[in-house]
């Protein structure tokens, strides 16, 4: 466990980080290590599960989850079987060293093609759901091992980027068609809210018309005008979880000029680093969590005040 005071801003707290908390019940019976960040010396006000994107791991996204942790949240990052190092270890035919720096896998045509096959393989969709549900089952133990037992129920939320946003929207209630099966829902009512960062729309991974009718809880959908889907779809497609979902605690933010990494909130230098966009994502996501998970009236009022920019970052913003 490490203490990283650099993650605390003038209105934030020092953050504790652990990469050593085990989640039992992973594939093959082996434990899966969780990365956790929480306010140092303070009981968290809520637990947020952060689901990583395709090929990434639970050790990423520290710039965003550290920001949330410095402001009172326990953020828990599982690592899913589509992590590039795990794929390299399982599939030696790809010719990758699992211990090497594989962050540039998307520039390797053969590896990129294999990862995109994984993206469209239902086993990996369902394994992500299973791991998050197992994590939620063990939420009390994770709290006790990090910020301590709060002595009261702690609200739970889910967030995710890219493939992780797909995972988050399924857990928030989106319905999909599984090949050869009836339509399936994976909604987990333990979750108070969901954040979708560069999500998916219709005609991919089982999503279609009607998929979001049961996604009734609070959901924040964030994309950018330069954001693209796996099939080259644009920001309008990535906005469909908002546009086609029912009203009630729903928000859409489309950042002008932002790409798939929304100003560079992920670690590893992915995407263009645009501080104004990154800071807008931080402020917006924190206010959403505060309003709909921590029930902070001031945060809800701030959300209601947004028009066409957050600070200097222009955006399209729509609530319903």
Secondary structure, 3 states (H helix, E strand, C coil): CEEEHHHCCCCCCCEEEEEEEEECCCHHHCCEEEEEEEECCCCCCEEEEEECCCCCCCCCCHHHHHHHHCCCEEEEECCCCCCHHHHHHHCHHHCCCCCCCCCCHHHCHHHHHHHHHHHCCHHHHHHHHHHHHHHHHCHHHHHHHCCCCCCCCCEEEEEEECHHHHHHHHHCCCEEECCCCCEEECCCCCEEEEEEECCCCCCCCCCCCCCCCCCCCEEEEEEECCCCCCCCCCHHHHCHHHHCCCCCCEEEEEECCCCCCCCCCCCCCCCCCCHHHHHHHHHHHHHHHHHHCCCCHHHHHHHHHCCCEECCEEEEEEEC
